[in-house]
Amino acid sequence: MSEISQTPRPVARVSDCRKHMNTDFELSIYVMDLTEISHAESTLTQAHNLIERLEHALSEFIPSSPVFRFNRELPLQGAIHLPSHTLEVLGLSERIQVESRQAFSPWAKSPPSGAPYASLSEGSILIRENPQAHLSFGAIGKGYALDQVAALLEAQGFDHWFLNAGGSSILFQGQHPLHPWRIGLQWTRACDGSPRGVHFETRSSHSIRTAIGVSGVLEQGAHILDPSTGRALPLSYRLAALTEVSPDASAARTDALSTALLVEVHRQKPWFPFAPAACLIQTSGELLCHPQWEAIFKKLRSSTELPIRAFGGETRL
């Protein structure tokens, strides 16, 4: 990864927002010189074309996708070849499934089973082992797409950018021209339908790569499944946000782990030992911020005043 200079600040923003994976992907590059604008615009076009290709590799709703074909067309012991991106996301998903103590699973839409849902043969051939197996990358696909876009931007020489997939997966790096990076977490709606939530900004005006995954029930209601039961979680918590800050921070990982976090707190398990930098918003409106989250972000303001309570690594929620 190229080293990011602390100074000077970028001079202009180039942004391109398009719909993929049933959400808005807003991709922004902050250029250091006005002569870079044309290059930034063409790079963002490449980025959106890349996301479109990824959607066709990962979607469970597009008939040509290998995921759709596995779920809808493949008989027991049937086999299907997985292209490289699909295979990579499946492997990443299964590693996070172990890391999260089974709170995240790409098989969460399948009936619970002690036996494998599928197996891999010859490295890239997926074989159905369970007639009710259902594969889904809905809780990791957007983050994975942002990771791939970040790699493209880096290859094109851009060090300052902000990538946002519908507010549920965010990845950014470098400096904003005017102020520290800012995010908003929406957890409810006012009587007129407008979103209400809480706003944060980074404590540092210059950021190494920062990934944020957000899972909640504002848009789709009680849709997050506990893989161990196959049932939707009750609405005890409205939103979970989890962040990772490092040169290799992954939006796919934080995307998946934010979903796992909601499952874990429903199970009344101790806080993630491997990903503590997070916050939760309860149905009551109470905001719980882990000290490691507060070391990265400070609360700016909220459309509704939320009480804040901090908690430690072993707090049971």
C-alpha positions as CSV (number, residue, x, y, z in Angstrom):
1,M,0.0,0.0,0.0
2,S,1.4,3.4,-0.9
3,E,2.3,5.7,2.0
4,I,-0.2,8.4,2.7
5,S,1.2,11.9,3.2
6,Q,-0.2,13.9,6.1
7,T,-0.1,17.1,4.0
8,P,-1.4,18.8,1.9
9,R,-5.1,18.2,2.0
10,P,-7.1,17.2,-1.1
11,V,-8.6,20.0,-3.1
12,A,-11.7,18.5,-4.7
13,R,-14.1,15.6,-4.5
14,V,-15.1,13.4,-7.4
15,S,-18.2,11.3,-6.7
16,D,-20.3,8.8,-8.6
17,C,-23.4,7.1,-7.1
18,R,-25.2,4.1,-8.7
19,K,-27.5,1.3,-7.6
20,H,-26.1,-2.2,-7.2
21,M,-27.1,-5.1,-4.9
22,N,-30.4,-3.3,-4.3
23,T,-28.7,-0.3,-2.6
24,D,-26.9,2.9,-3.5
25,F,-23.1,2.7,-3.8
26,E,-21.7,6.2,-3.4
27,L,-18.0,6.2,-4.3
28,S,-15.9,9.3,-3.7
29,I,-12.3,10.1,-4.6
30,Y,-10.6,13.2,-3.1
31,V,-8.0,14.5,-5.5
32,M,-4.8,16.4,-4.7
33,D,-4.8,18.3,-8.0
34,L,-7.5,19.5,-10.4
35,T,-5.7,17.7,-13.2
36,E,-6.6,14.4,-11.6
37,I,-10.4,14.9,-11.9
38,S,-10.7,13.2,-15.3
39,H,-8.6,10.2,-14.1
40,A,-10.8,9.9,-11.0
41,E,-14.0,10.0,-13.0
42,S,-12.8,7.2,-15.3
43,T,-11.6,5.2,-12.3
44,L,-15.1,5.5,-10.7
45,T,-16.7,4.2,-13.9
46,Q,-14.4,1.2,-13.7
47,A,-15.3,0.7,-10.1
48,H,-19.0,0.6,-10.8
49,N,-18.5,-1.8,-13.7
50,L,-16.5,-4.0,-11.3
51,I,-19.3,-3.9,-8.7
52,E,-21.8,-4.9,-11.4
53,R,-19.7,-8.0,-12.3
54,L,-19.4,-8.9,-8.6
55,E,-23.2,-8.7,-8.2
56,H,-23.5,-11.3,-11.0
57,A,-21.0,-13.5,-9.2
58,L,-22.6,-13.2,-5.7
59,S,-26.3,-12.5,-6.0
60,E,-28.9,-15.1,-4.9
61,F,-31.5,-13.3,-7.1
62,I,-29.9,-13.0,-10.6
63,P,-30.6,-16.3,-12.5
64,S,-27.2,-16.4,-14.2
65,S,-25.4,-16.2,-10.8
66,P,-23.8,-19.4,-9.6
67,V,-25.4,-18.7,-6.1
68,F,-28.9,-18.5,-7.7
69,R,-28.2,-21.7,-9.7
70,F,-26.9,-23.6,-6.6
71,N,-30.0,-22.5,-4.6
72,R,-32.7,-23.0,-7.2
73,E,-31.4,-25.6,-9.8
74,L,-28.9,-27.9,-8.2
75,P,-30.1,-31.4,-7.1
76,L,-28.7,-33.3,-4.2
77,Q,-25.0,-34.2,-5.0
78,G,-25.2,-31.8,-8.0
79,A,-22.1,-29.8,-8.7
80,I,-21.4,-26.3,-9.9
81,H,-18.2,-24.4,-10.8
82,L,-17.6,-21.3,-8.7
83,P,-15.8,-18.4,-10.4
84,S,-12.9,-16.8,-8.5
85,H,-14.8,-14.1,-6.6
86,T,-17.6,-16.4,-5.6
87,L,-15.1,-18.9,-4.3
88,E,-13.2,-16.2,-2.4
89,V,-16.3,-14.9,-0.7
90,L,-17.4,-18.4,0.3
91,G,-13.9,-19.1,1.8
92,L,-13.9,-15.7,3.7
93,S,-17.5,-16.4,4.9
94,E,-16.6,-19.7,6.3
95,R,-13.6,-18.4,8.1
96,I,-15.7,-15.6,9.7
97,Q,-18.3,-18.2,10.6
98,V,-15.7,-19.9,12.8
99,E,-14.3,-16.7,14.1
100,S,-17.7,-15.4,15.1
101,R,-18.6,-18.6,17.0
102,Q,-21.2,-19.5,14.3
103,A,-23.0,-16.1,14.8
104,F,-22.5,-15.4,11.1
105,S,-23.0,-18.0,8.4
106,P,-23.4,-17.9,4.7
107,W,-25.9,-20.8,5.3
108,A,-28.1,-18.8,7.7
109,K,-31.1,-19.1,5.4
110,S,-30.9,-22.9,5.5
111,P,-32.6,-25.0,8.2
112,P,-30.2,-25.8,11.0
113,S,-28.2,-29.0,10.4
114,G,-25.3,-30.7,12.1
115,A,-24.2,-32.0,8.7
116,P,-22.4,-30.0,6.0
117,Y,-24.6,-28.1,3.6
118,A,-22.1,-28.4,0.7
119,S,-18.5,-29.5,0.0
120,L,-15.8,-28.3,-2.4
121,S,-14.2,-30.6,-4.9
122,E,-11.1,-29.9,-7.0
123,G,-10.8,-26.5,-5.4
124,S,-13.7,-24.7,-7.1
125,I,-16.5,-27.2,-7.6
126,L,-19.3,-26.8,-5.1
127,I,-21.4,-29.9,-4.4
128,R,-24.8,-29.9,-2.7
129,E,-24.8,-32.1,0.4
130,N,-28.1,-31.1,1.8
131,P,-31.4,-30.7,-0.2
132,Q,-32.4,-27.7,1.8
133,A,-29.1,-25.8,1.6
134,H,-29.4,-22.1,0.8
135,L,-26.3,-20.0,0.2
136,S,-26.5,-16.3,0.7
137,F,-23.8,-13.5,0.7
138,G,-26.3,-10.8,1.6
139,A,-24.4,-9.9,4.9
140,I,-21.0,-9.8,3.3
141,G,-21.3,-9.1,-0.4
142,K,-21.5,-5.3,-0.2
143,G,-18.4,-5.1,2.0
144,Y,-16.5,-7.4,-0.3
145,A,-17.4,-5.1,-3.2
146,L,-16.0,-2.1,-1.4
147,D,-12.8,-4.0,-0.6
148,Q,-12.4,-4.8,-4.4
149,V,-13.0,-1.1,-5.3
150,A,-10.4,0.0,-2.7
151,A,-7.9,-2.3,-4.4
152,L,-8.7,-0.7,-7.7
153,L,-8.4,2.9,-6.4
154,E,-5.0,2.0,-4.8
155,A,-3.8,0.5,-8.1
156,Q,-4.8,3.7,-9.8
157,G,-2.8,5.8,-7.3
158,F,-5.5,7.3,-5.2
159,D,-4.9,7.6,-1.5
160,H,-7.9,9.6,-0.3
161,W,-11.4,8.2,-0.8
162,F,-14.7,7.4,0.9
163,L,-16.8,4.4,-0.2
164,N,-20.4,3.9,1.1
165,A,-22.7,1.0,0.2
166,G,-26.1,2.1,1.4
167,G,-24.8,3.0,4.9
168,S,-24.5,-0.6,5.8
169,S,-20.9,-1.0,4.7
170,I,-18.3,1.9,4.7
171,L,-14.6,2.1,3.8
172,F,-12.5,5.2,3.8
173,Q,-8.9,6.3,3.9
174,G,-6.8,9.5,3.9
175,Q,-8.1,13.0,4.5
176,H,-11.3,15.0,3.8
177,P,-10.6,18.5,2.4
178,L,-12.5,20.3,5.2
179,H,-13.0,18.2,8.4
180,P,-12.5,14.7,9.8
181,W,-14.5,11.9,8.2
182,R,-18.1,11.8,9.4
183,I,-20.7,9.0,9.5
184,G,-24.3,8.8,10.5
185,L,-26.1,5.8,12.1
186,Q,-29.8,5.8,11.4
187,W,-31.9,3.7,13.8
188,T,-35.5,5.0,13.6
189,R,-37.8,7.4,11.7
190,A,-39.7,10.5,12.7
191,C,-43.4,10.9,12.2
192,D,-42.8,12.4,8.8
193,G,-40.7,9.4,7.7
194,S,-37.4,11.2,7.9
195,P,-34.5,9.1,9.3
196,R,-33.3,9.8,12.9
197,G,-30.0,8.8,14.4
198,V,-26.6,9.7,15.7
199,H,-23.6,11.3,14.0
200,F,-19.9,10.6,14.6
201,E,-16.6,11.9,13.3
202,T,-13.1,10.5,13.4
203,R,-11.0,11.9,16.2
204,S,-8.1,12.2,13.8
205,S,-8.3,14.4,10.6
206,H,-6.1,11.9,8.8
207,S,-7.1,8.2,8.7
208,I,-5.5,5.0,7.8
209,R,-7.9,2.5,6.2
210,T,-11.1,2.3,8.2
211,A,-13.9,-0.2,7.6
212,I,-17.3,0.0,9.2
213,G,-20.1,-2.6,9.1
214,V,-23.6,-1.7,10.1
215,S,-26.5,-4.0,10.7
216,G,-30.0,-3.0,11.7
217,V,-33.7,-3.4,11.4
218,L,-34.8,0.1,10.1
219,E,-35.3,-0.9,6.5
220,Q,-36.2,-4.6,6.6
221,G,-37.5,-5.2,10.1
222,A,-36.7,-8.4,11.9
223,H,-34.8,-10.1,9.1
224,I,-31.5,-11.1,10.7
225,L,-31.4,-14.8,11.4
226,D,-29.7,-16.8,14.1
227,P,-27.9,-19.6,12.2
228,S,-28.3,-21.9,15.1
229,T,-32.1,-21.8,15.1
230,G,-33.0,-20.4,11.7
231,R,-35.3,-17.9,13.3
232,A,-35.3,-14.1,13.0
233,L,-33.9,-12.2,16.0
234,P,-36.4,-10.2,18.1
235,L,-36.0,-6.4,18.0
236,S,-34.1,-6.0,21.3
237,Y,-31.4,-4.0,19.4
238,R,-32.1,-1.7,16.5
239,L,-28.6,-1.4,15.2
240,A,-25.0,-2.6,15.6
241,A,-22.0,-0.9,14.1
242,L,-18.5,-2.4,14.2
243,T,-15.2,-0.9,12.9
244,E,-11.7,-2.0,12.1
245,V,-8.8,0.4,11.6
246,S,-5.6,-0.9,10.0
247,P,-3.8,-0.8,6.7
248,D,-5.6,-4.0,5.8
249,A,-9.0,-3.2,7.2
250,S,-11.7,-5.2,5.4
251,A,-15.3,-4.0,4.8
252,A,-16.3,-7.5,4.1
253,R,-15.2,-8.6,7.5
254,T,-16.8,-5.7,9.4
255,D,-20.0,-6.2,7.3
256,A,-20.3,-9.8,8.3
257,L,-19.3,-9.2,12.0
258,S,-21.8,-6.5,12.5
259,T,-24.5,-9.0,11.7
260,A,-22.9,-11.6,14.0
261,L,-22.7,-9.0,16.7
262,L,-26.5,-8.6,16.8
263,V,-26.8,-12.4,17.0
264,E,-24.3,-12.6,19.8
265,V,-25.9,-10.0,22.0
266,H,-29.3,-11.8,21.5
267,R,-27.6,-14.9,22.7
268,Q,-26.4,-12.9,25.7
269,K,-22.7,-13.8,25.0
270,P,-19.7,-11.8,26.2
271,W,-18.4,-9.1,23.9
272,F,-16.4,-10.2,20.8
273,P,-12.8,-10.6,22.0
274,F,-11.6,-10.2,18.4
275,A,-13.6,-7.1,17.4
276,P,-14.5,-4.9,20.3
277,A,-14.6,-1.5,18.6
278,A,-18.3,-1.3,18.2
279,C,-21.5,0.4,19.3
280,L,-25.1,-0.7,19.7
281,I,-28.5,1.1,19.8
282,Q,-31.2,-0.7,21.8
283,T,-34.8,-0.6,20.9
284,S,-35.3,1.8,23.8
285,G,-32.9,4.3,22.1
286,E,-30.0,3.8,24.4
287,L,-26.6,4.1,22.7
288,L,-23.9,1.7,24.0
289,C,-20.3,2.6,22.9
290,H,-17.3,0.4,23.6
291,P,-14.3,2.4,24.7
292,Q,-12.4,1.3,21.6
293,W,-15.1,2.7,19.4
294,E,-14.9,6.0,21.4
295,A,-11.2,6.1,20.9
296,I,-11.8,6.2,17.1
297,F,-15.0,8.3,16.9
298,K,-16.6,11.1,18.8
299,K,-20.3,11.8,18.9
300,L,-21.2,15.0,17.1
301,R,-25.0,15.3,17.4
302,S,-28.1,13.3,17.0
303,S,-31.5,14.0,15.4
304,T,-32.9,12.4,18.6
305,E,-31.1,12.8,21.9
306,L,-29.8,9.3,22.8
307,P,-28.5,8.5,26.2
308,I,-25.0,7.0,26.1
309,R,-23.6,4.2,28.2
310,A,-20.2,2.8,27.9
311,F,-19.4,-0.9,28.4
312,G,-16.3,-3.0,28.8
313,G,-15.0,-6.1,27.0
314,E,-16.7,-8.7,29.1
315,T,-20.0,-6.8,29.8
316,R,-23.1,-9.0,29.2
317,L,-25.7,-7.0,27.4
